[in-house]
Amino acid sequence: MTRKRRPVYFQCFNLPGGASYAATPMEKPYTKRGQTPSFDPNDPDHVASEIETSLDEYEAYPTDTKERAFPVLANRIATRRAIRELVLSEIAALATTLQRIDKRLDAIERLVDDRETS
């Protein structure tokens, strides 16, 4: 029997334009009973907090850190967000088109059946 894996939550560091340059895993944030959560529990990327930093703060990090440690999780989150933004709207449009095609096909099949029975 396999155990269900718990989701990992992330803290993202963003530049002023919104581009994530670093992400770190963190424990799931909790909220006291009766208070509103400080994070979006329905976020599909499990980003619990996003911290906007200046470009100067980003440039202050050593080059090795910026090239090796930072981009791994940040790229994953950014890629998932971009794909979701680009692809999900297209998939929704395809689904509505398929529903219209299905309705037309049903109407054609009914016409063919009516002509065969008469």
LOMILO-777520 format. One record per atom (N, C-alpha, C): residue number from 1; residue in one letter; atom name; x, y, z. Coordinates in steps of 0.001 Angstrom, whole numbers, plus 500000, padded with zeros to 6 digits. Last residue first. Layout:
N
@nr->NUM rest->A atom->CA u->X v->Y w->Z
...
This chain:
118
@nr->118 rest->S atom->N u->461067 v->505591 w->457908
@nr->118 rest->S atom->CA u->459880 v->505953 w->457112
@nr->118 rest->S atom->C u->459878 v->505314 w->455763
@nr->117 rest->T atom->N u->463447 v->504718 w->458969
@nr->117 rest->T atom->CA u->462217 v->504118 w->459494
@nr->117 rest->T atom->C u->461014 v->504483 w->458669
@nr->116 rest->E atom->N u->465287 v->506282 w->457579
@nr->116 rest->E atom->CA u->465326 v->504810 w->457419
@nr->116 rest->E atom->C u->464059 v->504168 w->457917
@nr->115 rest->R atom->N u->464671 v->508828 w->458448
@nr->115 rest->R atom->CA u->464498 v->508514 w->457027
@nr->115 rest->R atom->C u->464499 v->507004 w->456799
@nr->114 rest->D atom->N u->465358 v->508647 w->461148
@nr->114 rest->D atom->CA u->463981 v->508951 w->460777
@nr->114 rest->D atom->C u->463705 v->508593 w->459315
@nr->113 rest->D atom->N u->468123 v->508158 w->460980
@nr->113 rest->D atom->CA u->467242 v->507140 w->461551
@nr->113 rest->D atom->C u->465793 v->507373 w->461164
@nr->112 rest->V atom->N u->468953 v->510636 w->459907
@nr->112 rest->V atom->CA u->469187 v->509403 w->459155
@nr->112 rest->V atom->C u->468277 v->508292 w->459669
@nr->111 rest->L atom->N u->468195 v->512360 w->461999
@nr->111 rest->L atom->CA u->467624 v->512527 w->460660
@nr->111 rest->L atom->C u->467776 v->511250 w->459841
@nr->110 rest->R atom->N u->469824 v->511390 w->464062
@nr->110 rest->R atom->CA u->468372 v->511321 w->464200
@nr->110 rest->R atom->C u->467682 v->511461 w->462837
@nr->109 rest->E atom->N u->472352 v->511986 w->463014
@nr->109 rest->E atom->CA u->471987 v->510584 w->463243
@nr->109 rest->E atom->C u->470479 v->510440 w->463388
@nr->108 rest->I atom->N u->472208 v->514795 w->463043
@nr->108 rest->I atom->CA u->472352 v->514077 w->461765
@nr->108 rest->I atom->C u->471937 v->512614 w->461923
@nr->107 rest->A atom->N u->472063 v->515246 w->465807
@nr->107 rest->A atom->CA u->470967 v->515680 w->464935
@nr->107 rest->A atom->C u->471020 v->514960 w->463596
@nr->106 rest->D atom->N u->474542 v->514213 w->466626
@nr->106 rest->D atom->CA u->473301 v->513620 w->467130
@nr->106 rest->D atom->C u->472120 v->513994 w->466237
@nr->105 rest->L atom->N u->476215 v->516018 w->465284
@nr->105 rest->L atom->CA u->476244 v->514608 w->464927
@nr->105 rest->L atom->C u->474983 v->513890 w->465405
@nr->104 rest->R atom->N u->475617 v->518368 w->466692
@nr->104 rest->R atom->CA u->475335 v->518266 w->465259
@nr->104 rest->R atom->C u->475290 v->516808 w->464812
@nr->103 rest->K atom->N u->476576 v->517650 w->469249
@nr->103 rest->K atom->CA u->475158 v->517978 w->469057
@nr->103 rest->K atom->C u->474765 v->517863 w->467586
@nr->102 rest->D atom->N u->479305 v->517321 w->468654
@nr->102 rest->D atom->CA u->478525 v->516183 w->469163
@nr->102 rest->D atom->C u->477027 v->516431 w->468985
@nr->101 rest->I atom->N u->480018 v->519903 w->467964
@nr->101 rest->I atom->CA u->480106 v->518846 w->466952
@nr->101 rest->I atom->C u->479273 v->517643 w->467371
@nr->100 rest->R atom->N u->479685 v->521137 w->470469
@nr->100 rest->R atom->CA u->478869 v->521554 w->469322
@nr->100 rest->R atom->C u->478867 v->520493 w->468231
@nr->99 rest->Q atom->N u->481647 v->519760 w->471903
@nr->99 rest->Q atom->CA u->480245 v->519650 w->472314
@nr->99 rest->Q atom->C u->479313 v->520062 w->471174
@nr->98 rest->L atom->N u->483943 v->520591 w->470556
@nr->98 rest->L atom->CA u->483552 v->519176 w->470518
@nr->98 rest->L atom->C u->482114 v->518974 w->470948
@nr->97 rest->T atom->N u->483918 v->523283 w->471297
@nr->97 rest->T atom->CA u->483784 v->522910 w->469888
@nr->97 rest->T atom->C u->483351 v->521454 w->469755
@nr->96 rest->T atom->N u->484381 v->523062 w->474036
@nr->96 rest->T atom->CA u->483102 v->523618 w->473568
@nr->96 rest->T atom->C u->482868 v->523281 w->472099
@nr->95 rest->A atom->N u->486965 v->521941 w->473955
@nr->95 rest->A atom->CA u->485863 v->521204 w->474582
@nr->95 rest->A atom->C u->484509 v->521742 w->474123
@nr->94 rest->L atom->N u->488459 v->523978 w->472776
@nr->94 rest->L atom->CA u->488298 v->522692 w->472077
@nr->94 rest->L atom->C u->487131 v->521894 w->472652
@nr->93 rest->A atom->N u->488317 v->525862 w->474834
@nr->93 rest->A atom->CA u->487725 v->526169 w->473523
@nr->93 rest->A atom->C u->487504 v->524896 w->472721
@nr->92 rest->A atom->N u->489746 v->524505 w->476801
@nr->92 rest->A atom->CA u->488341 v->524854 w->477034
@nr->92 rest->A atom->C u->487636 v->525163 w->475723
@nr->91 rest->I atom->N u->492241 v->524424 w->475568
@nr->91 rest->I atom->CA u->491544 v->523161 w->475854
@nr->91 rest->I atom->C u->490070 v->523421 w->476103
@nr->90 rest->E atom->N u->492864 v->527143 w->475559
@nr->90 rest->E atom->CA u->492699 v->526426 w->474293
@nr->90 rest->E atom->C u->491954 v->525110 w->474495
@nr->89 rest->S atom->N u->493094 v->527612 w->478276
@nr->89 rest->S atom->CA u->492057 v->528326 w->477530
@nr->89 rest->S atom->C u->491794 v->527645 w->476189
@nr->88 rest->L atom->N u->495283 v->525939 w->478902
@nr->88 rest->L atom->CA u->493960 v->525652 w->479447
@nr->88 rest->L atom->C u->492845 v->526393 w->478712
@nr->87 rest->V atom->N u->497604 v->526996 w->477630
@nr->87 rest->V atom->CA u->496977 v->525769 w->477154
@nr->87 rest->V atom->C u->495556 v->525585 w->477666
@nr->86 rest->L atom->N u->498529 v->529394 w->478802
@nr->86 rest->L atom->CA u->498434 v->529257 w->477355
@nr->86 rest->L atom->C u->497545 v->528098 w->476921
@nr->85 rest->E atom->N u->498397 v->529019 w->481582
@nr->85 rest->E atom->CA u->497829 v->530225 w->480982
@nr->85 rest->E atom->C u->497597 v->530058 w->479485
@nr->84 rest->R atom->N u->499780 v->526610 w->481892
@nr->84 rest->R atom->CA u->498381 v->526692 w->482306
@nr->84 rest->R atom->C u->497713 v->527893 w->481635
@nr->83 rest->I atom->N u->502295 v->527397 w->480988
@nr->83 rest->I atom->CA u->501555 v->526357 w->480270
@nr->83 rest->I atom->C u->500075 v->526428 w->480616
@nr->82 rest->A atom->N u->502930 v->529299 w->482966
@nr->82 rest->A atom->CA u->502851 v->529686 w->481554
@nr->82 rest->A atom->C u->502044 v->528669 w->480753
@nr->81 rest->R atom->N u->502933 v->527731 w->485301
@nr->81 rest->R atom->CA u->502015 v->528864 w->485169
@nr->81 rest->R atom->C u->501841 v->529267 w->483712
@nr->80 rest->R atom->N u->504978 v->525906 w->484740
@nr->80 rest->R atom->CA u->503620 v->525430 w->484977
@nr->80 rest->R atom->C u->502601 v->526548 w->484804
@nr->79 rest->T atom->N u->507139 v->527695 w->484538
@nr->79 rest->T atom->CA u->506731 v->526891 w->483388
@nr->79 rest->T atom->C u->505302 v->526392 w->483553
@nr->78 rest->A atom->N u->507311 v->528707 w->487137
@nr->78 rest->A atom->CA u->507039 v->529615 w->486023
@nr->78 rest->A atom->C u->506555 v->528853 w->484794
@nr->77 rest->I atom->N u->507934 v->526355 w->488561
@nr->77 rest->I atom->CA u->506699 v->527083 w->488846
@nr->77 rest->I atom->C u->506336 v->527997 w->487686
@nr->76 rest->R atom->N u->510400 v->525694 w->487373
@nr->76 rest->R atom->CA u->509297 v->524733 w->487398
@nr->76 rest->R atom->C u->507970 v->525458 w->487599
@nr->75 rest->N atom->N u->511932 v->527940 w->487907
@nr->75 rest->N atom->CA u->511617 v->527586 w->486515
@nr->75 rest->N atom->C u->510452 v->526619 w->486441
@nr->74 rest->A atom->N u->512098 v->527732 w->490705
@nr->74 rest->A atom->CA u->511430 v->528890 w->490101
@nr->74 rest->A atom->C u->511057 v->528604 w->488648
@nr->73 rest->L atom->N u->513604 v->525451 w->491130
@nr->73 rest->L atom->CA u->512188 v->525428 w->491481
@nr->73 rest->L atom->C u->511428 v->526589 w->490846
@nr->72 rest->V atom->N u->516066 v->526405 w->489783
@nr->72 rest->V atom->CA u->515497 v->525059 w->489665
@nr->72 rest->V atom->C u->514001 v->525046 w->489955
@nr->71 rest->P atom->N u->517294 v->528932 w->490106
@nr->71 rest->P atom->CA u->516337 v->528706 w->489024
@nr->71 rest->P atom->C u->515623 v->527365 w->489024
@nr->70 rest->F atom->N u->519025 v->529011 w->492529
@nr->70 rest->F atom->CA u->517765 v->529723 w->492381
@nr->70 rest->F atom->C u->516831 v->529164 w->491322
@nr->69 rest->A atom->N u->521386 v->527432 w->492231
@nr->69 rest->A atom->CA u->520394 v->527150 w->493272
@nr->69 rest->A atom->C u->519039 v->527782 w->492993
@nr->68 rest->R atom->N u->522828 v->528326 w->489857
@nr->68 rest->R atom->CA u->522595 v->526917 w->490207
@nr->68 rest->R atom->C u->521422 v->526711 w->491149
@nr->67 rest->E atom->N u->522926 v->531089 w->489421
@nr->67 rest->E atom->CA u->522913 v->530175 w->488278
@nr->67 rest->E atom->C u->522521 v->528759 w->488646
@nr->66 rest->K atom->N u->522925 v->532308 w->491920
@nr->66 rest->K atom->CA u->521903 v->532700 w->490939
@nr->66 rest->K atom->C u->521815 v->531705 w->489790
@nr->65 rest->T atom->N u->525158 v->531095 w->493061
@nr->65 rest->T atom->CA u->523833 v->530896 w->493655
@nr->65 rest->T atom->C u->522745 v->531209 w->492651
@nr->64 rest->D atom->N u->527195 v->532062 w->491426
@nr->64 rest->D atom->CA u->526940 v->530621 w->491517
@nr->64 rest->D atom->C u->525554 v->530338 w->492073
@nr->63 rest->T atom->N u->527086 v->534838 w->491957
@nr->63 rest->T atom->CA u->526729 v->534329 w->490639
@nr->63 rest->T atom->C u->526421 v->532836 w->490678
@nr->62 rest->P atom->N u->525585 v->535911 w->495071
@nr->62 rest->P atom->CA u->526723 v->535425 w->494273
@nr->62 rest->P atom->C u->526248 v->534785 w->492967
@nr->61 rest->Y atom->N u->523273 v->538691 w->495217
@nr->61 rest->Y atom->CA u->523596 v->537277 w->495436
@nr->61 rest->Y atom->C u->524805 v->536875 w->494600
@nr->60 rest->A atom->N u->522734 v->541236 w->494326
@nr->60 rest->A atom->CA u->523636 v->541097 w->495475
@nr->60 rest->A atom->C u->524029 v->539646 w->495734
@nr->59 rest->E atom->N u->520778 v->541145 w->492391
@nr->59 rest->E atom->CA u->522164 v->541261 w->491941
@nr->59 rest->E atom->C u->523158 v->541069 w->493078
@nr->58 rest->Y atom->N u->518515 v->541136 w->494053
@nr->58 rest->Y atom->CA u->518838 v->539967 w->493232
@nr->58 rest->Y atom->C u->520299 v->539992 w->492810
@nr->57 rest->E atom->N u->518617 v->543693 w->495091
@nr->57 rest->E atom->CA u->518713 v->542550 w->496001
@nr->57 rest->E atom->C u->519081 v->541280 w->495237
@nr->56 rest->D atom->N u->518248 v->545158 w->492726
@nr->56 rest->D atom->CA u->519499 v->545288 w->493483
@nr->56 rest->D atom->C u->519688 v->544122 w->494449
@nr->55 rest->L atom->N u->515656 v->544609 w->492036
@nr->55 rest->L atom->CA u->516709 v->544065 w->491188
@nr->55 rest->L atom->C u->518063 v->544150 w->491890
@nr->54 rest->S atom->N u->513715 v->543822 w->494979
@nr->54 rest->S atom->CA u->514244 v->544736 w->493960
@nr->54 rest->S atom->C u->515330 v->544035 w->493150
@nr->53 rest->T atom->N u->510998 v->541492 w->495397
@nr->53 rest->T atom->CA u->512272 v->542089 w->495775
@nr->53 rest->T atom->C u->512746 v->543007 w->494649
@nr->52 rest->E atom->N u->508099 v->540177 w->496705
@nr->52 rest->E atom->CA u->508658 v->540983 w->495625
@nr->52 rest->E atom->C u->509921 v->541674 w->496124
@nr->51 rest->I atom->N u->507213 v->536977 w->497493
@nr->51 rest->I atom->CA u->507892 v->538154 w->498016
@nr->51 rest->I atom->C u->508495 v->538913 w->496841
@nr->50 rest->E atom->N u->504498 v->534981 w->498049
@nr->50 rest->E atom->CA u->505334 v->535560 w->497002
@nr->50 rest->E atom->C u->505901 v->536870 w->497543
@nr->49 rest->S atom->N u->503542 v->531894 w->499526
@nr->49 rest->S atom->CA u->503815 v->533327 w->499628
@nr->49 rest->S atom->C u->504732 v->533758 w->498496
@nr->48 rest->A atom->N u->502737 v->529413 w->498557
@nr->48 rest->A atom->CA u->502123 v->529944 w->499766
@nr->48 rest->A atom->C u->502376 v->531431 w->499925
@nr->47 rest->V atom->N u->501975 v->527706 w->495805
@nr->47 rest->V atom->CA u->502804 v->528838 w->496213
@nr->47 rest->V atom->C u->502101 v->529501 w->497393
@nr->46 rest->H atom->N u->500831 v->525474 w->494551
@nr->46 rest->H atom->CA u->501126 v->525436 w->495984
@nr->46 rest->H atom->C u->502117 v->526518 w->496383
@nr->45 rest->D atom->N u->499861 v->525599 w->492054
@nr->45 rest->D atom->CA u->501312 v->525442 w->492167
@nr->45 rest->D atom->C u->501764 v->525354 w->493618
@nr->44 rest->P atom->N u->497140 v->526057 w->492309
@nr->44 rest->P atom->CA u->497578 v->524762 w->491766
@nr->44 rest->P atom->C u->499080 v->524522 w->491868
@nr->43 rest->D atom->N u->495609 v->527307 w->495133
@nr->43 rest->D atom->CA u->496666 v->527588 w->494159
@nr->43 rest->D atom->C u->497205 v->526270 w->493620
@nr->42 rest->N atom->N u->493747 v->527087 w->497115
@nr->42 rest->N atom->CA u->493424 v->526477 w->495825
@nr->42 rest->N atom->C u->494469 v->526744 w->494762
@nr->41 rest->P atom->N u->494558 v->528532 w->499306
@nr->41 rest->P atom->CA u->494605 v->527073 w->499407
@nr->41 rest->P atom->C u->494296 v->526360 w->498089
@nr->40 rest->D atom->N u->496526 v->531233 w->499298
@nr->40 rest->D atom->CA u->495406 v->530705 w->498525
@nr->40 rest->D atom->C u->495458 v->529180 w->498579
@nr->39 rest->F atom->N u->497260 v->532484 w->502602
@nr->39 rest->F atom->CA u->497653 v->531973 w->501300
@nr->39 rest->F atom->C u->496419 v->531428 w->500601
@nr->38 rest->S atom->N u->496267 v->533104 w->505009
@nr->38 rest->S atom->CA u->497164 v->534103 w->504427
@nr->38 rest->S atom->C u->497657 v->533668 w->503054
@nr->37 rest->P atom->N u->492782 v->532477 w->505666
@nr->37 rest->P atom->CA u->494147 v->532019 w->505389
@nr->37 rest->P atom->C u->494980 v->533104 w->504713
@nr->36 rest->T atom->N u->491006 v->534135 w->508250
@nr->36 rest->T atom->CA u->491148 v->533857 w->506824
@nr->36 rest->T atom->C u->492584 v->533429 w->506546
@nr->35 rest->Q atom->N u->490092 v->532450 w->511295
@nr->35 rest->Q atom->CA u->490776 v->533500 w->510558
@nr->35 rest->Q atom->C u->490851 v->533129 w->509080
@nr->34 rest->G atom->N u->488956 v->530244 w->512475
@nr->34 rest->G atom->CA u->488170 v->531464 w->512431
@nr->34 rest->G atom->C u->488841 v->532608 w->511694
@nr->33 rest->R atom->N u->491929 v->528849 w->513671
@nr->33 rest->R atom->CA u->490503 v->528657 w->513411
@nr->33 rest->R atom->C u->489773 v->529996 w->513474
@nr->32 rest->K atom->N u->494900 v->529967 w->512052
@nr->32 rest->K atom->CA u->494121 v->529694 w->513254
@nr->32 rest->K atom->C u->492646 v->529616 w->512898
@nr->31 rest->T atom->N u->496499 v->528314 w->509433
@nr->31 rest->T atom->CA u->495713 v->529455 w->509855
@nr->31 rest->T atom->C u->494945 v->529061 w->511100
@nr->30 rest->Y atom->N u->499694 v->527437 w->508099
@nr->30 rest->Y atom->CA u->498434 v->527124 w->508746
@nr->30 rest->Y atom->C u->497769 v->528409 w->509211
@nr->29 rest->P atom->N u->501652 v->526398 w->505327
@nr->29 rest->P atom->CA u->501225 v->527435 w->506264
@nr->29 rest->P atom->C u->499882 v->527069 w->506874
@nr->28 rest->K atom->N u->503722 v->523639 w->505137
@nr->28 rest->K atom->CA u->502406 v->524150 w->504793
@nr->28 rest->K atom->C u->502007 v->525209 w->505808
@nr->27 rest->E atom->N u->507168 v->524590 w->504881
@nr->27 rest->E atom->CA u->506088 v->523827 w->505488
@nr->27 rest->E atom->C u->504755 v->524449 w->505089
@nr->26 rest->M atom->N u->508735 v->525062 w->501642
@nr->26 rest->M atom->CA u->508446 v->525452 w->503020
@nr->26 rest->M atom->C u->507344 v->524557 w->503567
@nr->25 rest->P atom->N u->511200 v->525465 w->499092
@nr->25 rest->P atom->CA u->510113 v->524717 w->499723
@nr->25 rest->P atom->C u->509935 v->525172 w->501163
@nr->24 rest->T atom->N u->511710 v->528446 w->497219
@nr->24 rest->T atom->CA u->512192 v->527512 w->498233
@nr->24 rest->T atom->C u->511009 v->526751 w->498800
@nr->23 rest->A atom->N u->512749 v->530065 w->494287
@nr->23 rest->A atom->CA u->511665 v->529462 w->495046
@nr->23 rest->A atom->C u->512271 v->528479 w->496031
@nr->22 rest->A atom->N u->513530 v->532846 w->492191
@nr->22 rest->A atom->CA u->513916 v->531844 w->493182
@nr->22 rest->A atom->C u->512667 v->531318 w->493864
@nr->21 rest->Y atom->N u->512430 v->534460 w->490307
@nr->21 rest->Y atom->CA u->513827 v->534079 w->490121
@nr->21 rest->Y atom->C u->514291 v->533059 w->491139
@nr->20 rest->S atom->N u->509534 v->535208 w->488535
@nr->20 rest->S atom->CA u->510093 v->534505 w->489690
@nr->20 rest->S atom->C u->511530 v->534126 w->489392
@nr->19 rest->A atom->N u->508430 v->538311 w->487424
@nr->19 rest->A atom->CA u->509188 v->537110 w->487076
@nr->19 rest->A atom->C u->509779 v->536495 w->488342
@nr->18 rest->G atom->N u->507270 v->540717 w->488023
@nr->18 rest->G atom->CA u->506497 v->539517 w->488286
@nr->18 rest->G atom->C u->507223 v->538226 w->487972
@nr->17 rest->G atom->N u->508726 v->543035 w->487935
@nr->17 rest->G atom->CA u->507887 v->542720 w->486783
@nr->17 rest->G atom->C u->507032 v->541476 w->486970
@nr->16 rest->P atom->N u->510293 v->542979 w->490329
@nr->16 rest->P atom->CA u->509136 v->543869 w->490219
@nr->16 rest->P atom->C u->508224 v->543584 w->489028
@nr->15 rest->L atom->N u->510836 v->539421 w->490924
@nr->15 rest->L atom->CA u->511316 v->540741 w->490549
@nr->15 rest->L atom->C u->510097 v->541649 w->490382
@nr->14 rest->N atom->N u->510126 v->537243 w->493685
@nr->14 rest->N atom->CA u->509831 v->537800 w->492365
@nr->14 rest->N atom->C u->510518 v->539137 w->492166
@nr->13 rest->F atom->N u->510319 v->534227 w->495244
@nr->13 rest->F atom->CA u->510893 v->535564 w->495240
@nr->13 rest->F atom->C u->510782 v->536102 w->493819
@nr->12 rest->C atom->N u->508048 v->532039 w->496879
@nr->12 rest->C atom->CA u->508674 v->532551 w->495656
@nr->12 rest->C atom->C u->509194 v->533962 w->495873
@nr->11 rest->Q atom->N u->507772 v->529166 w->498657
@nr->11 rest->Q atom->CA u->507864 v->530596 w->498841
@nr->11 rest->Q atom->C u->508645 v->531121 w->497639
@nr->10 rest->F atom->N u->505587 v->526330 w->498439
@nr->10 rest->F atom->CA u->506758 v->527099 w->498050
@nr->10 rest->F atom->C u->506621 v->528555 w->498437
@nr->9 rest->Y atom->N u->504727 v->523032 w->499591
@nr->9 rest->Y atom->CA u->504406 v->524443 w->499395
@nr->9 rest->Y atom->C u->505692 v->525223 w->499166
@nr->8 rest->V atom->N u->503950 v->519877 w->498434
@nr->8 rest->V atom->CA u->505011 v->520735 w->498935
@nr->8 rest->V atom->C u->504625 v->522168 w->498617
@nr->7 rest->P atom->N u->501392 v->517554 w->499406
@nr->7 rest->P atom->CA u->501924 v->518586 w->498512
@nr->7 rest->P atom->C u->503005 v->519406 w->499212
@nr->6 rest->R atom->N u->502095 v->514189 w->500332
@nr->6 rest->R atom->CA u->501584 v->515510 w->500688
@nr->6 rest->R atom->C u->502172 v->516550 w->499740
@nr->5 rest->R atom->N u->501204 v->511182 w->498766
@nr->5 rest->R atom->CA u->502221 v->512206 w->498994
@nr->5 rest->R atom->C u->501560 v->513534 w->499326
@nr->4 rest->K atom->N u->499783 v->508408 w->500266
@nr->4 rest->K atom->CA u->499544 v->509571 w->499434
@nr->4 rest->K atom->C u->500577 v->510639 w->499788
@nr->3 rest->R atom->N u->501530 v->505334 w->500321
@nr->3 rest->R atom->CA u->500981 v->506493 w->501013
@nr->3 rest->R atom->C u->500799 v->507633 w->500029
@nr->2 rest->T atom->N u->500626 v->502140 w->499087
@nr->2 rest->T atom->CA u->501430 v->503352 w->499010
@nr->2 rest->T atom->C u->500727 v->504496 w->499727
@nr->1 rest->M atom->N u->500851 v->498822 w->500000
@nr->1 rest->M atom->CA u->500000 v->500000 w->500000
@nr->1 rest->M atom->C u->500892 v->501235 w->500000
